[in-house]
Structures are given as structure tokens and as C-alpha cells.
């Protein structure tokens, strides 16, 4: 089961219990809750066509589509407490922040999804991690045309919080974080500045690795094909599953005190 749904049997069973406690509506009775969950997990893990999932589970494509829709919403609700809001992010910690694009189809009437930086359409999501690479927070999705720093500003994460110990790339210059030095006009960086940039970029690799791991849920890595209005909930569900898979409790060390989230 791990290779089709990404969840080993005990974690799959745990998630199934959470869903039953939450209450799930709208899944096809012919498939049942267990196989409906399996269909949704396979879809998010591999982003394969629904007919292929139907062949594997002995169901029609419309039945699989109903299962995916119902269980994606249910997963997002059942695991919502695993994702912190901007207001819940603990202060006083050193974080690494970066943005990523979750790609989707190019809808003709949604030009705001086009990202010139990435050369494709999608949604911009800001990712905050600890220096260990542990995911702390993810923003709501924003149109792909929005620059990373604008998306971070819109998220409200920086409201009333001091980010002076945070690490980010040059796109976040001006927000008080530790960012690489930019070359002066018609000049070169000093040796000290070049060494500082190397050190900053080494630290930044942790957030890039975390984003790569998040995108092992292929629904966030390859073009999203379901209706656009379902994409935000799918992103929430996939991010929640990533946290659920990696850890169920996040411990932060803040001024000697351990904060359990």
C-alpha cells in the first residue's frame, strides 16, 4: 500500500479512523470509504488519470472522480490542525523561507496564474521551515503571477513578527531578513560578501529540499487537471498529508521552552 498511497498500513488505518470521526459525505457507496480514500491518495501521490485508478480499484472513472472530490475535502478538514496559521507561528525562532509554484493547466480566462519566473501557470505558495528542514507553515495559494515577497506580505505572516533571524533569497530583500548580497552597480562583491552568500545559500538548501519532498505528492509537481476551484483545497489536503506522513507533532524550542504544536 505504501507504494500506491505513500502511507504504510498503520498510517493509512490512522487516517481512516480520523476521517470516520470527522464524518465523510459524498463518497460513492459502491466504492466504500476505504477504497475511496485509496483512490484519493493514489491520485494525489501520482497524479495519474482517473480511469487508470478505476482500473486498479474496479470502478468507473465517474465513480473515482466522486471519490477524489469527497475525500480531498474530508482529508483537508480532518488534518487541518496539523497546519499552522500565520498567527500560530512561534516567534523567536530562526526560519528559512522560500516560495514555490504548484503548476496547473493554463485556463484561458485566468491569465493571473502565469508565472514568468517559472514559465508556466500555477499557484504561488510560501513555505517556512526550521533549519532542520521541518515544515512549520505554508501560506494560502496565490496566483502564479504574484512575486514571492508580495505573496509573503499578503499572507500576514510578517505582521507583528521580527524576521531578522530568518534566511531567504534575494527576492525577499527589504523585509529585514538575512539575504544574499547583491552585486553593486558596475562592481563586484567583496570576498567577505561572496563567502557570506555561500553560507546563506547552503542554509537555504534546507527549504529547497523540503519543497522537493513536498512535491513527491505529484499532484503538486505536475499540472493539476481538475477544475480550478478545487485546486486550493487539494493543495491544503496534500500539504496536510505531507505533515501527517512526516510527523504528527512538531516541537519548537523557544528560549529554552518546548512548545508543542
N, C-alpha and C positions, 0 to 999 in steps of 0.2 A: 504493500500500500504506500510506503514511503516514496517510492519512485514515481508513482502516478499522482499522488496528492500532496507530496512533500511532508506529510505528517506521519510519523510512526504510529502504530496501532494504539498505544496508550494515549497519545496526544489527540488522535482522532476521536477516541472514545470520550476524552475530557471535553473536547469541543462539542460533541454531540449532546452531552449532558447539559452544557451551558445553553445550547440552543433550545433544548426541551424546556429548561427552566425559564428562558426568555419568552418562549412561545413563538412558533413559526406558522405563518399563514401563507396560503397561495401556492405551496409546492404541490406537484401532481401526485395524487394518491396512488396512482399506478406505479410510481417510482418509489414512493415512500421517503421518509425523512433521511434515512441513512444514505441511500443512493442519490438522493437529490443533493445532499451535502458533498458526496463524492464527485458528482458532476460539476458542481460549482468550483470545487478545489482543483480538479483537473483543468478546468477552463482557465482559472486564474494562474495556475502554475505553468501551463504550457501554451495558453492562448491558441489552441487548435480549433478547427471548425467544429461547430456543434454536432454536425452529422457524424463526425468521427467518434465523438464521445457517445453519441446514441448507439453506434455500432457496438461499442465496448460494453455498454450497460443494457443493451437490448431494448432501446426506446427510440421513438421518433425524434426528429430534430425539433419540432414544436414543443414536445414534452421536455426535452433538455433545456430549451430556451426558457420555459416557465420555471424550471428548477433553478437555473442560474439566476434569474431575476429575483425569485423569492429568497434564495439562500444568501445571495450577496447582501441584500438588505438586512437579513437576520444576523449574519456574521458581523456586519458593521455595528449593529445595535448591541449584540451580546458581548463584543470585545471592546466597546467604546472606552471603557475605563482604563484600558492599557495605554491609550494615547493621551499625553498631557495636553492641556490647553496652554496658550501663551501665558495666561495668568498663573498657571501652576508650575511653570519652570522655576526651579530653585535659583535664587540669586547667590552670588559669591563663588560660583564655580567657574572653572576655565572650560570653555567650549570651543568647538570648531564648527563653523557654519559654511554651507555651500548650497547652491541651487541646482536643481536637475529638471530635465524635461521628460515627462511621461508622454510618449507620442500617441497620436490618434490619426484617424482618417482626415483628409482635407475636405471639410464641409464647405461648399461654395459660399454659403451665406455666413460663414464665421471666419472672416479673414483675420480677426484678432488672435486666432490660435497660431498663426505663423510666427516661428522664431527664426529671425535672421541669424542668430548665433549658432543655432543647431541645424539650420537649413531644412526644417520640416515643421509640421504642425503638432501641437500638443499642449499640455498644461504644465506650468511652472510651479514646482513645489520646493519650498525651502526646508533644508534638513539640518538639524542641530544635534551634534554628538559630543560625548565626552572624549578626552584624549585617548581613552581605551578603544574608541570606536563604537561604544554602545549608543544606540539611538535614544535620544532624550525627547525630541519634539519634531513634528513635521507640520508645516503650515497647511492651510486650506489651499486647494489648487487655484492658480491664477492663469489667465490667458498666456499662451506661449510668447506673445509679443512683449510682455512685461519684463523689464530688466530685473535681475536678481535683487538689487538693492531696493528697487521700487516695490517688489513683492514682499521683501522683508519688512519694509516700512508699513505696507498695507496690513500685514499680519498682526501688528500691535505688539510684537514680541519685545521691541526695544522701548516700549512705553514704561517709564519709571524704573528701568533697569540699567546698570552700568556694564557695558560690554568691553571695557578697556582691557580685560584679560583674554578676550576671545581672539581666535585666529580665523582669518578669512583671506580670500584672494583680492586682487586689485579692484574688482568690481564693487567692493564694499568700502572703498576709501571714502573718508568723510563721515563715518559713523563711529569713530573713536575706537575701532578695533585694531589689532596688530595685523597689518597687511604688508605685502612685499613693497619694497621701494620702487618707485617709477624712475626711469631714466630722465635726467633733466634735459630740457630742450638743447639740442646740439651738443650734448655732453655724454659722458659715460658714468656709470655708477662707480663709487669708490670700492676698494677691495673689501672694506668692512661692510658696506651695504650689500655687496654680492654675497658675502658669507651669511649675512642676516637673512637674505632672500632664500638661500639654500636651506637654512634651518627652518624657516617658516614653511616652505614648500614640503619639507619632509614631514612636518607635523600635519599639514593639510592632507596628506595622503590618507589619513585615517578616515576622513569623511568621504573621500572618493571610494575607498574600499567598502565602506558601509553602503553607499549608494549602489555600488556594483552588486552587493549581496541582496539588497532590497529588490533589485531588478532581476534576481533569479526567479522571482514571480514574473513570468514572461508577459503577463498582461500589462505590466508597467514598462516593458522594454521594447515590445513590438506593437505595431499600430493597433489601437483599440477600435473595434468594429461595431460594437453595439451602439444604440442611439446615444448621442452626446449627453443628453440629460442624465444618463445613468453613470457617466464616467466618474463624477466626483464621489459617489457612493462606492464605486468599485475601487477607487484609489484608497479610500478610507478602509475598506474591508481588507485589501491586500497589505496595507501598512500594519493594520491590526494583526493580521496573520503573521507577518514578519516578527513583530514583537512577541506574539504568543509562542511562536516557534523558538525564538532565541532565549527569551526569559519571561517569566510571569511576574517577577518583581524586580524593580530597578532600585538599587541602593545608591544614594548620593552621599558623599562625605562633605559636610559643610561646617567649617570651623570646628572640626573635631566631633561633630554630632552626626549620626547616621540618620538620614531622612528616608523613610520607606514610602515609596510611591506605589 
